[in-house]
Amino acid sequence: MDEPSEHADFYGVLGRATMQAGQAELRFYPFVFSTTPDAKCVFVAKFDAARFQETDIASLIGQEVEVTLFPDRAELFDPYDGEAPTILGAGSVAAAWSAYDTQDFMEHAVRLEGEVERLALASSKAFRKDLRGLALTQELMRRARIKAAASDDHKARQAAAIAVLERLLTHFESKD
């Protein structure tokens, strides 16, 4: 285990916690995933003789937290909760900076796959809305032209509406 921590702070995401035989390890990730595989950007807190259970921190996993380490405890504060910090006691607490491990990369890949699915769904919905908007604009244009053709008086009044509808059609039909 690393040297006991005098005092250390980190603000990021509590990524995961592993506990076994009185030992605990909490991994905190920065907000932006580093693309450099060996970058030491993961803040790791190691607890010897941990006096807390996984259930004490389960609600904080995957959440934004501010962590402060002391030689015998860690304080995790959820900035959006507004409640008192979660205090995790231990015989000793040590901090170290680490690179991402295999599990970190696998979990990140799973998150990215979920994000790709979410974005594909959102893109599909937006595309369908654009198609409906195009059809509606084409119908409005058709009606405006019919009305404009009825008389010179209607033609003058429909000119501005037709100009706006032409701009909308250009927007919907552009390939950009």
C-alpha positions, -999 to 999 in steps of 0.1 A, spaced: 0 0 0 11 36 -7 22 59 20 -7 72 42 -22 104 30 -17 136 50 -44 154 30 -54 150 -6 -83 164 -27 -99 154 -60 -130 164 -78 -143 140 -104 -164 109 -108 -163 79 -84 -159 52 -109 -158 20 -90 -151 5 -56 -136 -29 -48 -135 -43 -13 -121 -75 1 -107 -87 34 -109 -53 51 -91 -36 22 -109 -11 -1 -99 7 -33 -119 36 -47 -111 48 -82 -120 84 -91 -120 94 -128 -115 129 -143 -144 144 -162 -127 140 -196 -114 105 -205 -78 107 -214 -69 92 -248 -33 86 -236 -33 50 -223 -5 54 -198 -16 88 -185 -18 88 -147 -51 106 -144 -71 81 -122 -71 91 -85 -70 59 -64 -77 59 -27 -67 27 -8 -81 19 26 -65 -4 50 -88 -18 77 -118 -1 61 -147 7 85 -174 10 58 -193 -13 35 -199 -11 -3 -235 -2 5 -223 30 22 -210 43 -12 -232 24 -37 -253 55 -44 -222 76 -53 -208 52 -79 -208 69 -112 -216 103 -96 -197 135 -95 -180 138 -61 -155 159 -43 -132 136 -22 -109 147 6 -85 122 21 -71 123 56 -48 97 72 -77 78 88 -107 87 67 -121 100 34 -149 124 30 -170 122 -1 -193 151 -9 -219 150 -36 -222 186 -48 -257 182 -60 -270 164 -29 -264 192 -5 -262 168 25 -233 162 48 -204 143 33 -202 106 34 -174 97 58 -154 65 52 -133 55 81 -102 33 79 -71 23 98 -51 42 72 -59 58 38 -34 63 10 -37 80 -23 -20 75 -56 -23 85 -92 -28 56 -116 -33 49 -153 -65 34 -165 -66 -4 -162 -83 -30 -184 -116 -28 -165 -116 10 -169 -112 7 -206 -139 -20 -209 -164 1 -188 -156 31 -209 -162 11 -241 -196 0 -228 -205 36 -219 -195 47 -254 -216 20 -270 -246 31 -250 -239 67 -260 -237 57 -296 -271 40 -294 -286 70 -277 -272 94 -303 -284 71 -332 -319 71 -317 -318 109 -313 -305 113 -348 -332 90 -362 -359 110 -344 -345 143 -357 -344 130 -393 -380 119 -391 -390 153 -378 -371 169 -406 -390 147 -431 -423 157 -415 -413 193 -416 -403 191 -453 -437 175 -461 -456 202 -442 -436 230 -458 -442 215 -492 -480 214 -485 -480 250 -472 -461 261 -503 -486 244 -526 -515 261 -508 -498 295 -508 -492 292 -546 -528 282 -552 -540 312 -532 -516 336 -549 -528 324 -583 -564 333 -574 -560 371 -579 -534 399 -580 -545 410 -545 -538 375 -531 -506 373 -550 -492 404 -533 -503 392 -499 -488 357 -504 -454 369 -517 -439 372 -482 -453 339 -471 -440 322 -502 -405 337 -496 -404 323 -461 -416 289 -473 -389 289 -500 -362 295 -474 -377 267 -453 -377 244 -483 -341 253 -490 -332 244 -454 -350 210 -455 -338 200 -490 -301 210 -484 -277 181 -480 -255 199 -454 
